Amino acid sequence: MDQAALERFYTDVNTALSGAGVVFTPTGTASLVLGADGAYSWKPDTKVSAAVSGTEILIQIGGEITGTYTATGGRISTANPSTEGLQISATIGGAATDAGAITDQIAGAPITDSAFTCAGDTLTLQSDMGGATATSVLRRG
C-alpha cells in the first residue's frame, strides 16, 4: 500500500465515520505478504493523525503483525494474529497515551474478515466499517 492507496483507504474510513467528528490523515506505507502456506505478515510504516473535537491525536505504527489466513468464497479472514513485533506510539494533544486499545484495533487490519478480488498483480480488500466499506488496494511489488 503506497501513500496514495493509504489515502484512499482513509478517505473511505472518514466517510464511514462522517458525523462522528473525527477525520484521519495518514502518511506512510504498508505491505502485506500472503504465503502459500497460509501465513501472513502485515508491515505498516505509517503515521495517522486524527482531529477529534479540536484535539490532535497522533498514532505512529511500525513493525509487523503475523498470523494465519484463509481465503474461500471471495472472503479472506485471519486467525492467530501476533502483535509482538508491532510498535505503536500515540499522543493526544501532545501527551503520550497508552496505545493498548489502538493495538487491538490495528491487529485486525486490513484482513480480519474482508471480501477480496484479485486481478493481475492487484489484491483489493473490502472491509466493513460500521455499515460502510473501506477499500484497500495492494499491488505486488
N, CA, C and O of each residue as an XYZ file, in Angstrom:
564
protein
N       0.856     -1.160      0.000
C       0.000      0.000      0.000
C       0.901      1.221      0.000
O       1.609      1.483      0.972
N       0.870      1.956     -1.080
C       1.669      3.176     -1.104
C       0.862      4.323     -0.483
O      -0.256      4.121     -0.008
N       1.439      5.517     -0.496
C       0.790      6.676      0.120
C      -0.593      6.920     -0.488
O      -1.550      7.176      0.243
N      -0.708      6.845     -1.806
C      -1.999      7.112     -2.458
C      -3.047      6.083     -2.042
O      -4.197      6.446     -1.793
N      -2.673      4.813     -1.965
C      -3.619      3.764     -1.559
C      -4.028      3.940     -0.098
O      -5.184      3.719      0.261
N      -3.075      4.338      0.736
C      -3.373      4.598      2.145
C      -4.371      5.759      2.272
O      -5.299      5.703      3.078
N      -4.169      6.800      1.474
C      -5.091      7.936      1.498
C      -6.487      7.521      1.035
O      -7.480      7.954      1.620
N      -6.582      6.681     -0.014
C      -7.894      6.216     -0.482
C      -8.597      5.406      0.607
O      -9.798      5.573      0.821
N      -7.861      4.530      1.297
C      -8.447      3.733      2.365
C      -9.002      4.645      3.463
O     -10.138      4.468      3.902
N      -8.205      5.616      3.904
C      -8.652      6.501      4.977
C      -9.737      7.480      4.527
O     -10.497      7.974      5.360
N      -9.824      7.766      3.242
C     -10.972      8.528      2.743
C     -12.243      7.726      2.980
O     -13.261      8.274      3.404
N     -12.181      6.418      2.705
C     -13.333      5.545      2.981
C     -13.644      5.486      4.476
O     -14.809      5.530      4.871
N     -12.611      5.388      5.300
C     -12.812      5.362      6.756
C     -13.464      6.664      7.210
O     -14.407      6.643      8.001
N     -12.966      7.794      6.716
C     -13.534      9.084      7.097
C     -14.999      9.196      6.663
O     -15.826      9.745      7.391
N     -15.310      8.677      5.479
C     -16.700      8.683      5.009
C     -17.564      7.823      5.926
O     -18.675      8.211      6.288
N     -17.048      6.653      6.298
C     -17.805      5.756      7.181
C     -18.061      6.393      8.539
O     -19.086      6.131      9.168
N     -17.134      7.226      8.990
C     -17.250      7.848     10.309
C     -17.794      9.273     10.252
O     -17.787      9.982     11.258
N     -18.265      9.692      9.075
C     -18.754     11.066      8.964
C     -19.862     11.288      9.991
O     -20.709     10.425     10.219
N     -19.828     12.433     10.583
C     -20.785     12.739     11.634
C     -20.244     12.429     13.022
O     -20.817     12.867     14.020
N     -19.141     11.674     13.101
C     -18.569     11.325     14.400
C     -17.596     12.390     14.903
O     -17.138     12.327     16.043
N     -17.283     13.369     14.050
C     -16.372     14.428     14.470
C     -14.911     14.034     14.435
O     -14.087     14.657     15.103
N     -14.569     12.985     13.648
C     -13.190     12.509     13.557
C     -12.769     12.507     12.095
O     -13.517     12.046     11.233
N     -11.572     13.022     11.809
C     -11.009     12.964     10.465
C      -9.587     12.425     10.589
O      -8.757     12.997     11.297
N      -9.311     11.313      9.891
C      -7.992     10.692      9.916
C      -7.186     11.118      8.692
O      -7.710     11.177      7.580
N      -5.899     11.416      8.913
C      -4.985     11.760      7.823
C      -3.746     10.877      7.943
O      -3.010     10.979      8.925
N      -3.501     10.000      6.942
C      -2.362      9.086      7.020
C      -1.155      9.573      6.213
O      -1.296     10.322      5.246
N       0.020      9.136      6.628
C       1.223      9.239      5.807
C       1.981      7.937      5.983
O       2.011      7.376      7.079
N       2.592      7.455      4.917
C       3.411      6.251      5.018
C       3.013      5.189      4.022
O       2.424      5.468      2.978
N       3.354      3.955      4.378
C       3.100      2.802      3.521
C       2.798      1.598      4.410
O       2.955      1.645      5.630
N       2.366      0.530      3.769
C       2.153     -0.732      4.475
C       2.263     -1.859      3.456
O       1.876     -1.698      2.299
N       2.791     -3.000      3.889
C       2.885     -4.139      2.980
C       2.223     -5.358      3.616
O       2.215     -5.527      4.835
N       1.679     -6.183      2.763
C       1.026     -7.422      3.179
C       1.645     -8.554      2.391
O       1.720     -8.492      1.163
N       2.093     -9.597      3.089
C       2.619    -10.778      2.442
C       1.715    -11.942      2.813
O       1.542    -12.258      3.990
N       1.139    -12.577      1.796
C       0.308    -13.763      1.983
C       1.084    -14.954      1.464
O       1.356    -15.038      0.266
N       1.448    -15.881      2.344
C       2.220    -17.044      1.944
C       1.331    -18.179      1.463
O       0.186    -18.302      1.897
N       1.845    -18.994      0.585
C       1.117    -20.159      0.088
C       0.812    -21.141      1.218
O      -0.087    -21.973      1.094
N       1.558    -21.046      2.318
C       1.361    -21.941      3.467
C       0.263    -21.459      4.420
O       0.026    -22.090      5.450
N      -0.416    -20.342      4.090
C      -1.478    -19.822      4.943
C      -1.005    -18.825      5.985
O      -1.795    -18.396      6.826
N       0.267    -18.445      5.950
C       0.800    -17.448      6.880
C       0.728    -16.064      6.228
O       0.815    -15.935      5.007
N       0.569    -15.032      7.066
C       0.607    -13.672      6.537
C       1.462    -12.800      7.440
O       1.710    -13.113      8.604
N       1.903    -11.691      6.854
C       2.666    -10.687      7.563
C       2.170     -9.318      7.093
O       2.135     -9.049      5.892
N       1.791     -8.459      8.029
C       1.328     -7.102      7.734
C       2.347     -6.160      8.342
O       2.560     -6.174      9.555
N       2.993     -5.323      7.496
C       4.060     -4.437      7.951
C       3.714     -2.983      7.646
O       4.041     -2.482      6.570
N       3.062     -2.308      8.576
C       2.787     -0.883      8.374
C       3.977     -0.026      8.789
O       4.667     -0.333      9.762
N       4.206      1.031      8.055
C       5.170      2.066      8.415
C       4.423      3.377      8.200
O       4.600      4.065      7.195
N       3.586      3.696      9.175
C       2.554      4.702      8.970
C       2.416      5.629     10.173
O       2.620      5.229     11.319
N       2.067      6.866      9.880
C       1.624      7.820     10.892
C       0.198      8.200     10.521
O      -0.097      8.487      9.361
N      -0.669      8.199     11.500
C      -2.045      8.610     11.283
C      -2.366      9.690     12.294
O      -2.240      9.490     13.503
N      -2.784     10.841     11.781
C      -3.217     11.891     12.694
C      -4.732     11.972     12.612
O      -5.333     11.706     11.571
N      -5.330     12.342     13.724
C      -6.782     12.481     13.785
C      -7.105     13.768     14.527
O      -6.500     14.094     15.548
N      -8.061     14.475     13.993
C      -8.559     15.661     14.672
C      -9.896     15.290     15.292
O     -10.851     14.962     14.588
N      -9.956     15.345     16.614
C     -11.170     14.981     17.344
C     -11.570     16.162     18.220
O     -10.898     16.472     19.204
N     -12.646     16.804     17.863
C     -13.146     17.949     18.643
C     -12.041     18.958     18.935
O     -11.941     19.479     20.046
N     -11.209     19.231     17.924
C     -10.151     20.217     18.073
C      -8.882     19.710     18.727
O      -7.922     20.468     18.866
N      -8.850     18.454     19.133
C      -7.658     17.867     19.748
C      -6.986     16.943     18.745
O      -7.647     16.128     18.101
N      -5.655     17.075     18.613
C      -4.932     16.218     17.676
C      -4.475     14.930     18.361
O      -3.898     14.944     19.448
N      -4.752     13.835     17.694
C      -4.253     12.527     18.114
C      -3.276     12.079     17.042
O      -3.600     12.122     15.855
N      -2.092     11.652     17.440
C      -1.092     11.169     16.501
C      -0.733      9.738     16.862
O      -0.367      9.443     17.999
N      -0.842      8.858     15.884
C      -0.535      7.441     16.089
C       0.575      7.060     15.114
O       0.436      7.252     13.906
N       1.664      6.526     15.633
C       2.770      6.042     14.804
C       2.788      4.524     14.889
O       2.791      3.950     15.977
N       2.801      3.878     13.715
C       2.692      2.426     13.652
C       3.847      1.876     12.828
O       4.081      2.320     11.704
N       4.560      0.921     13.381
C       5.645      0.263     12.669
C       5.732     -1.187     13.100
O       4.941     -1.655     13.919
N       6.681     -1.876     12.552
C       6.861     -3.275     12.926
C       6.015     -4.203     12.086
O       5.849     -4.001     10.883
N       5.471     -5.245     12.747
C       4.826     -6.295     11.972
C       3.782     -7.049     12.794
O       3.950     -7.270     13.993
N       2.716     -7.430     12.127
C       1.722     -8.356     12.668
C       1.819     -9.622     11.834
O       1.875     -9.555     10.606
N       1.839    -10.775     12.491
C       1.875    -12.046     11.762
C       0.720    -12.917     12.227
O       0.159    -12.706     13.303
N       0.373    -13.892     11.410
C      -0.692    -14.821     11.756
C      -0.977    -15.750     10.600
O      -0.138    -15.943      9.719
N      -2.159    -16.322     10.609
C      -2.572    -17.207      9.518
C      -3.836    -16.643      8.874
O      -4.560    -15.848      9.474
N      -4.080    -17.074      7.639
C      -5.258    -16.608      6.927
C      -5.875    -17.760      6.150
O      -5.225    -18.767      5.867
N      -7.141    -17.583      5.816
C      -7.824    -18.478      4.878
C      -8.547    -17.598      3.865
O      -9.031    -16.516      4.195
N      -8.611    -18.074      2.644
C      -9.310    -17.348      1.581
C     -10.218    -18.335      0.851
O      -9.748    -19.235      0.155
N     -11.519    -18.149      1.024
C     -12.502    -19.003      0.358
C     -13.728    -18.181     -0.001
O     -14.095    -17.247      0.711
N     -14.354    -18.538     -1.109
C     -15.608    -17.914     -1.494
C     -15.567    -16.405     -1.599
O     -16.564    -15.749     -1.300
N     -14.446    -15.831     -2.013
C     -14.354    -14.380     -2.158
C     -14.163    -13.625     -0.855
O     -14.281    -12.400     -0.828
N     -13.865    -14.346      0.238
C     -13.594    -13.712      1.533
C     -12.239    -14.190      2.040
O     -11.843    -15.337      1.830
N     -11.551    -13.293      2.701
C     -10.288    -13.632      3.340
C     -10.418    -13.278      4.812
O     -10.934    -12.216      5.161
N      -9.951    -14.168      5.667
C     -10.015    -13.896      7.100
C      -8.739    -14.384      7.766
O      -8.050    -15.272      7.264
N      -8.445    -13.782      8.908
C      -7.214    -14.100      9.617
C      -7.515    -14.783     10.938
O      -8.619    -14.696     11.475
N      -6.506    -15.459     11.441
C      -6.579    -16.087     12.758
C      -5.205    -15.968     13.407
O      -4.199    -15.757     12.729
N      -5.178    -16.103     14.704
C      -3.932    -16.139     15.469
C      -3.013    -14.944     15.232
O      -1.807    -15.138     15.072
N      -3.536    -13.709     15.203
C      -2.618    -12.588     14.975
C      -1.675    -12.398     16.159
O      -2.084    -12.456     17.318
N      -0.420    -12.174     15.842
C       0.573    -11.851     16.864
C       1.017    -10.411     16.650
O       1.464    -10.043     15.564
N       0.889     -9.606     17.688
C       1.313     -8.209     17.616
C       2.642     -7.988     18.340
O       3.019     -6.847     18.609
N       3.351     -9.075     18.655
C       4.632     -8.949     19.365
C       5.604     -8.034     18.649
O       6.350     -7.296     19.294
N       5.608     -8.071     17.312
C       6.542     -7.261     16.547
C       6.013     -5.890     16.188
O       6.686     -5.130     15.491
N       4.815     -5.558     16.652
C       4.197     -4.280     16.314
C       4.656     -3.197     17.288
O       4.700     -3.412     18.499
N       4.995     -2.040     16.743
C       5.367     -0.903     17.581
C       4.383      0.225     17.319
O       4.250      0.703     16.192
N       3.699      0.639     18.367
C       2.730      1.721     18.249
C       2.981      2.721     19.364
O       3.154      2.356     20.527
N       2.998      3.988     18.983
C       3.018      5.041     19.989
C       1.896      6.007     19.650
O       1.558      6.200     18.482
N       1.331      6.605     20.668
C       0.219      7.514     20.458
C       0.323      8.699     21.402
O       0.749      8.571     22.549
N      -0.077      9.852     20.890
C      -0.171     11.040     21.728
C      -1.546     11.675     21.515
O      -2.112     11.622     20.423
N      -2.051     12.258     22.555
C      -3.300     13.019     22.480
C      -2.984     14.418     22.957
O      -2.594     14.624     24.106
N      -3.152     15.370     22.072
C      -2.819     16.751     22.423
C      -1.368     16.904     22.816
O      -1.038     17.763     23.633
N      -0.491     16.087     22.251
C       0.939     16.145     22.530
C       1.397     15.328     23.719
O       2.601     15.200     23.939
N       0.477     14.768     24.497
C       0.840     13.963     25.668
C       0.759     12.477     25.318
O      -0.218     12.019     24.726
N       1.792     11.739     25.691
C       1.818     10.292     25.423
C       0.622      9.616     26.093
O       0.208      9.999     27.187
N       0.078      8.607     25.419
C      -1.050      7.865     25.956
C      -0.851      6.375     25.700
O      -0.067      5.991     24.832
N      -1.552      5.545     26.444
C      -1.482      4.103     26.274
C      -2.092      3.724     24.925
O      -3.223      4.105     24.626
N      -1.354      2.985     24.121
C      -1.824      2.590     22.787
C      -2.451      1.203     22.787
O      -2.660      0.634     21.716
N      -2.757      0.640     23.949
C      -3.293     -0.719     24.044
C      -4.534     -0.952     23.215
O      -4.582     -1.911     22.445
N      -5.547     -0.099     23.349
C      -6.794     -0.276     22.599
C      -6.553     -0.078     21.107
O      -7.173     -0.747     20.279
N      -5.658      0.833     20.767
C      -5.330      1.073     19.362
C      -4.669     -0.173     18.782
O      -4.956     -0.556     17.647
N      -3.791     -0.803     19.550
C      -3.116     -2.022     19.089
C      -4.130     -3.097     18.743
O      -3.995     -3.767     17.719
N      -5.136     -3.273     19.574
C      -6.159     -4.277     19.307
C      -6.893     -4.000     18.006
O      -7.170     -4.927     17.245
N      -7.212     -2.738     17.740
C      -7.914     -2.388     16.513
C      -7.030     -2.594     15.287
O      -7.495     -3.082     14.257
N      -5.772     -2.227     15.395
C      -4.861     -2.344     14.264
C      -4.529     -3.803     13.972
O      -4.268     -4.160     12.824
N      -4.535     -4.639     14.990
C      -4.212     -6.059     14.803
C      -5.162     -6.714     13.804
O      -4.795     -7.703     13.170
N      -6.347     -6.194     13.654
C      -7.295     -6.747     12.700
C      -7.130     -6.217     11.297
O      -7.651     -6.810     10.352
N      -6.437     -5.140     11.136
C      -6.332     -4.523      9.817
C      -5.297     -5.235      8.972
O      -4.311     -5.720      9.527
N      -5.461     -5.324      7.684
C      -6.664     -4.939      6.959
C      -7.551     -6.132      6.619
O      -8.573     -5.964      5.954
N      -7.181     -7.336      7.064
C      -7.858     -8.509      6.501
C      -8.566     -9.389      7.519
O      -8.743    -10.580      7.262
N      -8.973     -8.865      8.646
C      -9.637     -9.698      9.647
C     -10.735    -10.535      9.017
O     -10.796    -11.746      9.230
N     -11.596     -9.903      8.248
C     -12.658    -10.593      7.515
C     -13.110     -9.649      6.418
O     -13.936     -8.766      6.647
N     -12.565     -9.838      5.227
C     -12.819     -8.911      4.131
C     -13.198     -9.654      2.866
O     -12.749    -10.775      2.629
N     -14.031     -9.014      2.056
C     -14.248     -9.503      0.700
C     -12.980     -9.169     -0.084
O     -12.319     -8.167      0.190
N     -12.646    -10.013     -1.062
C     -11.459     -9.715     -1.853
C     -11.658    -10.096     -3.311
O     -12.468    -10.957     -3.655
N     -10.883     -9.417     -4.156
C     -10.761     -9.787     -5.559
C      -9.299     -9.676     -5.935
O      -8.558     -8.867     -5.376
N      -8.889    -10.502     -6.892
C      -7.528    -10.452     -7.420
C      -7.613    -10.253     -8.925
O      -8.413    -10.901     -9.600
N      -6.795     -9.366     -9.441
C      -6.702     -9.147    -10.879
C      -5.252     -8.821    -11.194
O      -4.731     -7.794    -10.757
N      -4.604     -9.690    -11.950
C      -3.195     -9.471    -12.272
C      -2.369     -9.412    -11.013
O      -2.345    -10.364    -10.234
N      -1.690     -8.300    -10.807
C      -0.836     -8.150     -9.625
C      -1.498     -7.310     -8.529
O      -0.809     -6.784     -7.655
N      -2.838     -7.179     -8.569
C      -3.545     -6.326     -7.616
C      -4.515     -7.130     -6.754
O      -5.325     -7.900     -7.270
N      -4.427     -6.947     -5.451
C      -5.354     -7.522     -4.485
C      -6.177     -6.367     -3.924
O      -5.627     -5.394     -3.409
N      -7.498     -6.484     -4.029
C      -8.394     -5.468     -3.495
C      -9.183     -6.082     -2.345
O      -9.858     -7.097     -2.515
N      -9.092     -5.462     -1.186
C      -9.798     -5.905      0.013
C     -10.891     -4.903      0.328
O     -10.662     -3.694      0.272
N     -12.071     -5.389      0.658
C     -13.172     -4.511      1.044
C     -13.599     -4.887      2.455
O     -14.153     -5.962      2.687
N     -13.334     -3.987      3.390
C     -13.603     -4.224      4.808
C     -14.845     -3.453      5.244
O     -15.041     -2.302      4.856
N     -15.675     -4.096      6.050
C     -16.856     -3.444      6.600
C     -16.429     -2.506      7.715
O     -15.711     -2.902      8.633
N     -16.875     -1.266      7.628
C     -16.571     -0.251      8.636
C     -17.884      0.316      9.149
O     -18.289      1.406      8.746
N     -18.547     -0.410     10.027
C     -19.789      0.078     10.602
C     -20.879      0.345      9.590
O     -21.558      1.369      9.660
N     -21.052     -0.566      8.648
C     -22.090     -0.417      7.634
C     -21.614      0.223      6.353
O     -22.366      0.274      5.380
N     -20.380      0.718      6.320
C     -19.778      1.278      5.104
C     -18.598      0.385      4.718
O     -18.201     -0.495      5.483
N     -18.053      0.612      3.553
C     -16.933     -0.207      3.080
C     -15.681      0.648      2.947
O     -15.720      1.744      2.388
N     -14.571      0.135      3.468
C     -13.254      0.762      3.278
C     -12.448     -0.175      2.380
O     -12.305     -1.360      2.683
N     -11.929      0.350      1.290
C     -11.231     -0.461      0.300
C      -9.726     -0.271      0.416
O      -9.224      0.852      0.477
N      -9.013     -1.406      0.446
C      -7.545     -1.416      0.431
C      -7.109     -2.012     -0.902
O      -7.551     -3.101     -1.269
N      -6.255     -1.313     -1.620
C      -5.726     -1.809     -2.879
C      -4.238     -2.034     -2.693
O      -3.479     -1.101     -2.429
N      -3.832     -3.290     -2.836
C      -2.424     -3.660     -2.673
C      -1.910     -4.213     -3.997
O      -2.587     -4.993     -4.667
N      -0.704     -3.796     -4.360
C      -0.095     -4.264     -5.609
C       1.163     -5.057     -5.292
O       1.943     -4.713     -4.404
N       1.328     -6.141     -6.060
C       2.545     -6.936     -5.910
C       3.731     -6.056     -6.250
O       3.718     -5.329     -7.244
N       4.744     -6.128     -5.426
C       5.838     -5.215     -5.694
C       7.110     -5.669     -5.241
O       8.111     -4.975     -5.415
